[in-house]
Amino acid sequence: MHLLISRALYIAACIDVWAHRVANSFQLFLILEYCFEKQHICLQLLYLVFSFSGGWRVVGSDQPVIAEPGDDVILPCHISPRLSAVDLEVRWFRERFDRPVHLYLNQRDWLEKQDSDYRGRTALSPLALQRGDISLQLRNLRPSDRGVYTCYADDGSWNEEGQAEVIVAALGTQPSISMDSTQGEQTRLVCRSEGWSPEPEVVWRDRDGNDVSSLSSTTVQRDSQGLLSVSSYIKIKQQSNMFSCLVRSKTPKPDWESKLHISSEYHMFVD
């Protein structure tokens, strides 16, 4: 029984290693078939793979980097075990591999090849590279910098990658409430706020604190700087009441709230 378990674990190890290196499913099928027939040879191949590749991997971050526009941030990424990355190719990119956010190759930075949106705003630490730390320094954060970044390392025979996410959190303006239109016995109120990132949540409440957001509709527009403007509309009956509009960030930030009081004579008072 112990022998069977050991063989099963060996084969699983072979499968795990080779599954990351084959080009397509057909090749993987052939390797699996070979491993089941030639278990000892498969183990020898497994040993050779680790011997020649170095067996290192790239570790990104499972926690997002949250910062405000204009901040300087570090996107964490390192090689494990901690080996020197001085002689490696280190590439940070987003959607396109051939359009790097930052490229380090042949022991120097290739700034002429990087995405123009990041020109002059990125750096790798030479001292950190010696410790296998390939974290990216990103300066003067912009709303458009939000998203997932891939850190890629290649020693010529082996490559690995990890990821880090950037959330650019901007607290918008205090919301303003006004009467948008009146039709018959119904009035439409509008709550506006701008300068947000990411998209905030809008909550409407009546005098008694009841959430009436389900009766509202919200539109979002992005400005030239990548920040969001929010307009939320709600239809109410023309009667004495008070409504509040809460614009709430989805990241740990303060909330903005405004209230509108509608008297029986249809005069409006804004708090």
C-alpha positions as CSV (number, residue, x, y, z in Angstrom):
1,M,0.0,0.0,0.0
2,H,2.8,2.4,0.9
3,L,4.5,1.7,-2.4
4,L,1.3,2.5,-4.3
5,I,0.9,5.7,-2.5
6,S,4.5,6.7,-3.1
7,R,4.2,6.0,-6.8
8,A,1.0,8.0,-7.0
9,L,2.7,10.9,-5.3
10,Y,5.7,10.6,-7.7
11,I,3.5,10.6,-10.7
12,A,1.5,13.6,-9.4
13,A,4.7,15.5,-9.0
14,C,5.7,14.7,-12.6
15,I,2.3,15.8,-13.9
16,D,2.5,19.1,-11.9
17,V,5.9,20.0,-13.2
18,W,5.4,19.1,-16.8
19,A,1.9,20.6,-17.0
20,H,3.5,24.0,-16.7
21,R,6.0,23.4,-19.5
22,V,4.1,21.8,-22.4
23,A,2.8,23.7,-25.3
24,N,-0.6,22.0,-25.8
25,S,-2.9,19.4,-24.4
26,F,-1.8,16.7,-26.8
27,Q,1.8,16.9,-25.5
28,L,0.5,16.8,-22.0
29,F,-1.5,13.6,-22.8
30,L,1.7,11.9,-24.2
31,I,3.7,12.9,-21.1
32,L,1.0,11.6,-18.8
33,E,0.9,8.3,-20.6
34,Y,4.6,8.0,-20.5
35,C,4.7,8.8,-16.8
36,F,2.3,6.0,-15.9
37,E,4.3,3.5,-18.0
38,K,7.8,4.6,-17.0
39,Q,7.5,5.9,-13.5
40,H,11.2,5.7,-12.6
41,I,12.3,7.5,-15.8
42,C,9.7,10.1,-15.1
43,L,11.2,10.7,-11.7
44,Q,14.7,11.1,-13.3
45,L,13.3,13.7,-15.8
46,L,11.7,15.5,-12.9
47,Y,15.0,15.7,-11.1
48,L,16.7,17.0,-14.3
49,V,14.0,19.7,-14.8
50,F,14.7,21.1,-11.3
51,S,18.4,20.8,-11.7
52,F,18.7,22.7,-14.9
53,S,15.9,25.2,-14.4
54,G,16.8,26.3,-10.9
55,G,13.3,25.7,-9.6
56,W,12.6,29.3,-8.7
57,R,9.3,31.1,-9.0
58,V,7.9,34.6,-9.0
59,V,5.7,35.7,-6.2
60,G,3.4,38.7,-6.6
61,S,0.9,40.1,-4.1
62,D,-2.5,38.8,-3.2
63,Q,-3.4,42.1,-1.6
64,P,-4.2,45.2,-3.8
65,V,-2.1,48.3,-3.5
66,I,-4.6,51.1,-2.6
67,A,-3.4,54.7,-3.0
68,E,-4.6,58.2,-4.1
69,P,-3.8,60.1,-7.3
70,G,-0.3,61.7,-7.0
71,D,1.0,59.1,-4.5
72,D,4.2,57.1,-5.0
73,V,3.6,53.3,-4.6
74,I,5.5,50.0,-4.7
75,L,4.1,47.0,-6.5
76,P,5.4,44.0,-4.5
77,C,7.0,41.1,-6.4
78,H,10.0,38.8,-5.6
79,I,11.8,35.7,-6.6
80,S,11.5,32.6,-4.4
81,P,13.8,31.4,-3.1
82,R,15.6,34.7,-2.8
83,L,18.1,34.6,-5.7
84,S,19.8,37.5,-7.4
85,A,17.8,39.0,-10.3
86,V,20.6,41.2,-11.6
87,D,21.2,38.9,-14.6
88,L,17.6,38.2,-15.4
89,E,15.1,39.9,-17.7
90,V,12.5,41.6,-15.5
91,R,9.5,42.9,-17.3
92,W,6.4,44.6,-15.8
93,F,3.4,44.8,-18.2
94,R,-0.4,45.1,-18.2
95,E,-2.5,43.8,-21.1
96,R,0.3,43.6,-23.7
97,F,3.6,41.8,-23.1
98,D,5.3,43.8,-25.9
99,R,4.3,47.1,-24.4
100,P,6.0,47.0,-21.0
101,V,5.4,49.3,-18.1
102,H,9.1,48.7,-17.3
103,L,11.8,46.5,-18.9
104,Y,15.1,45.5,-17.3
105,L,17.4,43.5,-19.6
106,N,21.1,42.8,-19.8
107,Q,21.6,44.6,-16.5
108,R,20.1,47.9,-17.6
109,D,16.7,49.6,-17.9
110,W,15.3,49.9,-21.5
111,L,13.3,53.0,-21.0
112,E,12.9,53.6,-24.7
113,K,10.8,50.4,-25.0
114,Q,8.3,51.2,-22.2
115,D,4.8,52.4,-22.5
116,S,4.8,56.2,-23.0
117,D,2.2,56.6,-20.3
118,Y,4.8,55.4,-17.7
119,R,7.8,57.3,-19.1
120,G,9.8,58.8,-16.2
121,R,7.5,57.3,-13.5
122,T,8.9,53.8,-12.9
123,A,12.1,52.2,-11.4
124,L,13.6,49.0,-10.1
125,S,15.9,49.2,-7.1
126,P,19.5,47.9,-8.0
127,L,20.1,46.8,-4.5
128,A,16.7,45.1,-4.3
129,L,17.5,43.1,-7.5
130,Q,20.5,41.6,-5.8
131,R,18.1,40.1,-3.2
132,G,15.6,38.8,-5.8
133,D,13.2,41.7,-5.1
134,I,11.8,42.8,-8.4
135,S,9.1,45.2,-7.0
136,L,8.2,48.1,-9.2
137,Q,8.3,51.7,-8.0
138,L,5.5,53.7,-9.6
139,R,5.5,57.5,-9.0
140,N,2.8,60.1,-9.3
141,L,-0.1,57.7,-9.5
142,R,-2.8,58.5,-12.0
143,P,-6.4,57.2,-12.1
144,S,-5.6,55.4,-15.4
145,D,-3.0,53.4,-13.5
146,R,-5.6,51.2,-11.9
147,G,-5.7,47.6,-12.8
148,V,-3.7,44.4,-12.7
149,Y,0.1,44.3,-13.4
150,T,2.2,41.3,-14.3
151,C,5.8,40.9,-13.1
152,Y,7.7,38.5,-15.4
153,A,11.2,37.2,-14.9
154,D,13.3,35.1,-17.4
155,D,16.8,33.7,-17.0
156,G,17.0,32.5,-20.6
157,S,15.9,28.9,-19.9
158,W,13.2,29.4,-17.3
159,N,10.5,32.1,-16.8
160,E,7.9,32.7,-14.2
161,E,5.4,35.5,-13.5
162,G,3.3,36.9,-10.7
163,Q,0.7,39.7,-10.4
164,A,-0.1,42.8,-8.4
165,E,-3.2,45.0,-8.5
166,V,-3.4,48.8,-8.1
167,I,-6.5,50.5,-6.9
168,V,-6.5,54.3,-7.3
169,A,-8.9,55.6,-4.7
170,A,-10.1,59.2,-5.1
171,L,-12.8,60.8,-2.8
172,G,-15.1,62.8,-5.0
173,T,-16.9,66.1,-4.2
174,Q,-19.7,66.4,-1.7
175,P,-22.9,65.5,-3.5
176,S,-25.4,68.1,-4.5
177,I,-29.2,67.5,-4.7
178,S,-31.6,69.5,-6.9
179,M,-35.0,69.2,-8.4
180,D,-34.4,68.0,-12.0
181,S,-38.0,68.1,-13.3
182,T,-41.7,67.9,-12.3
183,Q,-44.4,65.9,-14.1
184,G,-47.9,65.9,-12.7
185,E,-47.7,64.8,-9.0
186,Q,-44.2,63.5,-9.4
187,T,-40.9,65.3,-9.0
188,R,-37.5,63.9,-10.1
189,L,-34.6,64.7,-7.9
190,V,-31.0,64.4,-9.0
191,C,-27.9,63.8,-6.9
192,R,-24.5,64.7,-8.5
193,S,-20.9,64.2,-7.4
194,E,-17.6,64.1,-9.4
195,G,-14.0,63.2,-9.0
196,W,-14.4,59.5,-7.9
197,S,-12.2,56.4,-8.3
198,P,-13.3,53.7,-8.4
199,E,-17.0,54.0,-9.1
200,P,-18.9,54.8,-5.8
201,E,-22.2,53.5,-4.5
202,V,-25.1,55.9,-4.3
203,V,-27.7,55.4,-1.5
204,W,-31.0,57.3,-1.3
205,R,-33.0,57.4,2.0
206,D,-36.3,59.0,3.0
207,R,-37.2,60.9,6.2
208,D,-37.5,57.7,8.2
209,G,-34.2,56.4,7.1
210,N,-35.6,53.8,4.7
211,D,-33.4,52.8,1.8
212,V,-35.2,53.8,-1.4
213,S,-32.3,53.3,-3.8
214,S,-34.2,50.7,-5.7
215,L,-36.4,53.5,-7.1
216,S,-33.4,55.4,-8.5
217,S,-31.3,55.1,-11.6
218,T,-27.6,56.1,-11.8
219,T,-25.3,57.1,-14.7
220,V,-21.5,57.3,-14.6
221,Q,-19.2,59.3,-16.9
222,R,-15.4,59.3,-17.0
223,D,-13.5,62.6,-17.4
224,S,-10.3,63.3,-19.3
225,Q,-8.3,62.5,-16.1
226,G,-9.9,59.1,-15.7
227,L,-12.1,60.2,-12.7
228,L,-15.8,59.4,-12.5
229,S,-18.8,61.7,-12.3
230,V,-22.0,60.2,-10.9
231,S,-25.6,61.4,-11.5
232,S,-28.4,59.5,-9.7
233,Y,-32.1,60.2,-10.3
234,I,-35.1,59.3,-8.2
235,K,-38.8,60.1,-8.7
236,I,-40.9,61.1,-5.7
237,K,-44.4,62.3,-4.9
238,Q,-44.8,66.0,-4.3
239,Q,-45.4,66.0,-0.6
240,S,-43.6,67.2,2.5
241,N,-40.6,64.9,3.0
242,M,-36.8,64.8,3.4
243,F,-34.5,62.8,1.2
244,S,-30.8,62.2,1.6
245,C,-28.3,61.1,-1.0
246,L,-25.2,59.2,0.3
247,V,-22.3,58.7,-2.1
248,R,-20.1,56.0,-0.6
249,S,-16.7,54.8,-1.7
250,K,-16.2,51.1,-2.3
251,T,-12.7,51.3,-0.7
252,P,-12.0,52.3,2.9
253,K,-12.6,56.0,2.6
254,P,-15.0,58.5,4.1
255,D,-18.6,59.0,2.8
256,W,-20.2,62.1,1.5
257,E,-23.9,62.8,2.2
258,S,-26.4,65.6,1.3
259,K,-30.0,66.0,2.3
260,L,-32.9,67.7,0.6
261,H,-36.1,68.8,2.4
262,I,-39.2,69.3,0.4
263,S,-41.9,71.3,2.2
264,S,-45.6,71.0,1.5
265,E,-45.3,74.3,-0.4
266,Y,-42.6,72.7,-2.6
267,H,-39.8,74.9,-1.3
268,M,-36.5,73.1,-1.2
269,F,-33.9,73.3,1.5
270,V,-30.5,71.7,1.1
271,D,-28.3,70.6,4.1
